[in-house]
Amino acid sequence: MNHRILFRAPGGPEVLEWVEAPLKAPGPGEARVRHTAIGVNYIDIYQRSGAYPVPLPAALGFEAAGVVEALGDGVAGLDVGQRVAYVDGPTGAYSEARNHPADRLVPLPASISDEAAAALIFKGLTAHMLVRRVWRPVPGAWVLVHAAAGGVGLILTRWLATEGVRVIGVVSTEEKAAAVRAEGAAAVLIVPRGGSYGNLASEVRRLAGGKGVRVAYDSVGKDSFEASLDSLAPFGLLASFGRASGALPLVDVADLGRRGALALQRPSVFPHVADPADLRAAARELFEAHAQGAVRAHIHDRLPLREAAQAHRLLESRSTQGALVLIP
Ligand SMILES: NC(=O)c1ccc[n+]([C@@H]2O[C@H](COP(=O)([O-])OP(=O)(O)OC[C@H]3O[C@@H](n4cnc5c(N)ncnc54)[C@H](OP(=O)(O)O)[C@@H]3O)[C@@H](O)[C@H]2O)c1
């Protein structure tokens, strides 16, 4: 019998249930994927906790790798037995096997393992969006990366550094700072848990030659938002792409002008890869960057799929560096 994780009410990790999930034959345009590795992402926590409300009961998970087991009518370009990965909804990646729209599946090259693909496809395509669509890296430019030792953070830091950008990473511990330096960050600042972001902008400005940074990549949200705006050089861009610390404040657009003609964007990976051609092209570039070493899959730990709740506890406790992967 096939199994998956679901939750019937929002709450803490304990709401996650391991349930039987009978599988039908794949419908037209679908493929059945037997998962071999599943990525855990902060958006799973937003959904589980109710920060992003979803219709209930709800399946969880946007990211997995696996093997095509059966094809529905009208599916072309995929074979049974082929290794694939995917990055988007409908949710349900926290399962042993599932049916998924075939045009959302990305074939995996031999250069990447299933576990690495599950750790990379969501977080790496988010980094791809940030370095290819949101802002094109300029060698020598200074940028700020919050949560730089996280799943997205380590990938983003290395990709930017590889392209000559000077990254100032922000993390909560000295151990995480070492991991971020190892990915090529020019500098790392530590804001411990419960610590204040009050001095961050002045430190960032000092490091970035007095002017501030060209881009602030902020996935922390509530706690760091003001410090990110204050860290920007004139005409700088705040790419606010997550809210691990809580909901974002409302913004007075005129205030962005007063603070130095600043730009604010709320980028999301889903529109970035909504077009199947964009998805395939971005995935190709991501896997190429991985094969060449500009991108690395950092797996903090692997846990059994049934223990998804424990994976959520670990991610929320801020004790992970890189990605968590669930193994069915
Ligand atoms: N917009 C998009 O399309 C998109 C796509 C993927 C991910 N994201 C966002 O990117 C971020 C990173 O995702 P991820 O899955 O790779 O997670 P992650 O970065 O591995 O984990 C979140 C990190 O945020 C930092 N953090 C700072 N304040 C926090 C707080 N109050 N509570 C919890 N964490 C806090 C922690 O690092 P320190 O302990 O070092 O501070 C923590 O390790 C998330 O905000 C996620 O929503 C957005």
The ligand as an ORCA input file, in Angstrom:
! r2SCAN-3c Opt
* xyz 0 1
  N      10.204     32.907     -2.977
  C      10.501     31.678     -3.335
  O      10.190     31.234     -4.436
  C      11.211     30.790     -2.372
  C      11.634     29.514     -2.769
  C      12.348     28.736     -1.846
  C      12.584     29.221     -0.563
  N      12.108     30.451     -0.227
  C      12.364     31.001      1.111
  O      13.749     30.939      1.349
  C      13.981     30.737      2.728
  C      14.917     29.590      2.888
  O      14.234     28.370      2.670
  P      14.931     27.004      3.044
  O      13.906     25.947      2.851
  O      16.234     26.929      2.348
  O      15.149     27.189      4.638
  P      16.530     27.441      5.429
  O      17.177     28.681      4.898
  O      17.316     26.193      5.436
  O      15.999     27.697      6.896
  C      15.597     28.972      7.311
  C      16.756     29.743      7.947
  O      16.300     31.063      8.206
  C      17.053     31.596      9.266
  N      16.190     32.304     10.230
  C      16.385     33.566     10.641
  N      15.441     33.911     11.516
  C      14.640     32.850     11.673
  C      13.491     32.604     12.476
  N      12.976     33.543     13.297
  N      12.908     31.385     12.401
  C      13.399     30.443     11.587
  N      14.488     30.626     10.789
  C      15.108     31.825     10.843
  C      17.762     30.429      9.961
  O      19.154     30.570      9.693
  P      20.087     31.257     10.835
  O      19.869     30.437     12.076
  O      21.469     31.169     10.295
  O      19.590     32.667     10.990
  C      17.179     29.203      9.302
  O      18.126     28.155      9.219
  C      12.612     30.574      3.387
  O      12.216     31.816      3.899
  C      11.732     30.191      2.232
  O      10.405     30.527      2.418
  C      11.436     31.232     -1.094
*
